């Protein structure tokens, strides 16, 4: 097979940019993990010739699901080192023959355009399975396993090195991956949902709804989060420069908390929705999918597009919390930090399940104040046991809130290592007068 390619010259050498069908990549490419073996008595080891990370299905499965959707795209370049066999042997043949059945080869194209003929090449892709080593992109290629013919026909951009020595392959791999920095999660959410204003709300995935609600909480003057939710992008809104705020919560924290109420796997829901053309897309396709209403109290409201009620429920809950735990009488700064907000969303999830079991459903702020005052105690959330940013700190804060709300009793925590600390906190809790 002959494909047109663009030659790129860089200090490390030349490579060729070309698009290849995913089916060809599946047939022609392979990857091998880095291994250490033959350790001698001095502790020295002999390394294998390979350098890849161990293949991780947990990374590939989400890619595979995404590739089935209407929005599927893999614009990032797959980097290949051609003319190597799976045992590390260099593949060669008669250099006088261009259309080889064994080797990947390139030659300057006889035609040109706009004076760029020097960079336009023909690339011979041989009928020789497993003849190109994946330098970068093994999990993206892995996402095409067991896909339909339609998905396998997708074109994927590739950078092809010819005859690149294995040590240099390892160098390229290490450089690409060592220098990568994950995108800030809050910015990720912002970028992911940047176009929600131009989409029908009925097509929004849980992620997009959560981003929309987090933005609303940030600009609603009646919200306890007004002006306190940090977005990933630079805030150039009119009043941003006039706001002086003493604390901030990340968009990612709020989004994660909202998702806790409506989905057990937001990516699965998104992929399910995106398999449908945008004009026909509707949340009703998620009925019965990823269903666990015992733990997802607002999922039914999400699927029925009752976004405003979801917002009011969240707003009322946090308004009540602010009045009780961030007032002049009780100033617990932990609820202005990630661990505290994370714990509150978990508590909301748990308590909403209880609320929806009742015939008469009351979701007002007053109800939540009464609920958290039912045991006539307020725990000292400024205690050192609860101050911290780890998941265990969020768990302890959650437990204390559930005690205050009467959802748990102290004896329910007897098996916990910190039970005696819980006992101390509960015994010394402040009594709420006239509760």
Phi, psi and omega in degrees: 000135178250131175232145174283140183220159176253128179278132178238125180255123178227167184307325182288338182144193182261148169216172188235127178269127184206154173256137181231144175297144181303327180299319179295317179299317180300322184281323191266339191254158175209163174220150181228133181284152173293137179224154172240136182205172180058056176282131180265182186296337180276354181095356178289147179232153173258126181272153175287173180282349189260170189218356185290157168292156175297136181298131186239108182297333180294333176276329185279322185303315177298325178295317180300318179293320180297323182294343178276351187272167178291340183260013186302133175202142174227077183286342180291144185281131170279130181256124182237145171248105186276159176076039170230139177269169183295340177267008176089002182281142177283133182262129179217165175202198182291114183294345182281346181257121182279309182280075183276148174273353184248320192247148167281131181218157178227144174215149181299137184288143181284343177252158178215175179209137176052034177077011183254022183297337180294335182258353180268126185229158168262134179246121176273122177251112189285164173272064188223088184305147177057052180242012179221125180277134176281116177275319178210127178121018184298326182285329175293317177295321179299334179294345180271359180294136176060030178268166179289164178300324180297315180292320182291344178277354181298135178278137182235129179289138183224148170248116187254116169267134176261125173063031180287121181304146184303318177302323178287328174301314180297322180296315179298314179302311183296320181295314180300312188276330179290323185274353179288140175236125181302144176293138176309132187297322178296318177296322178303312179297317181299314181291322182298323186252021187297336187257018185296333180293340181259007180243150176293132179305331181293346179262354185294134170286167177306322179301314184292320176297318181297320177295316179301314181293325179294321177296319181295318177298330183281335184251349179282118183293344176270359182272138175295347178261008184306119179073008186248000181262119185277124177267160183285326181277167176293131182273106180247022178293160188309313187264004184299318184289341182270348182275130173243111183241145185263349178212155182220145172241140183287150173305321182300322180295315180293315180300315180299321179295317179294319179299329179301334184270343188232349181206148174263346176206096185295328181291320177298316179299316181298315180296322179298315179295318187283355173284350181256136178307145188304324181292339182249001187287137179203146183298341182299341178296342182271000178300124180080357180261137182052038191273124176203067189295339177298329181250354182237075190296337183252011182294319179299319177295321178298311183295327179273010175065027180269060186294326182295320178294321176302315180297315181298320179299312180295316181299313181297319181298309184285333173295318178296317180298316180299316181296330184266322190247352176230043180261183177295328181284324183228100182252087182258102185293344181299335180275008172247017181231166187304313183299318181292317180293320177300316179297319180296319178296321178295319178295318177301317178302312183293315184287328178297325176302317177296314183300317183287351175281343181274151178291317179264108184264120177241118183241025181282163176299322181299319178300318182292322176298315179297322181296314182284349177259000189297332181263004176060031179220145171236120180290149176280095182282002172270002180293144184300333180297332186256352183268115181167170185250003185278169176296327180292325177294317177299322179295320179293319178298316177303314182299318180294321177295321179292328173295313180299324182277357180075011179282331178233158173249158182304322181297338180291346182254015185301330182278355181277144180299329183264022184303316182295328175291321175299317181299318179297313181298319183287322179295322182269007182298147181289135179279133179270116181289142176060026179282000000 
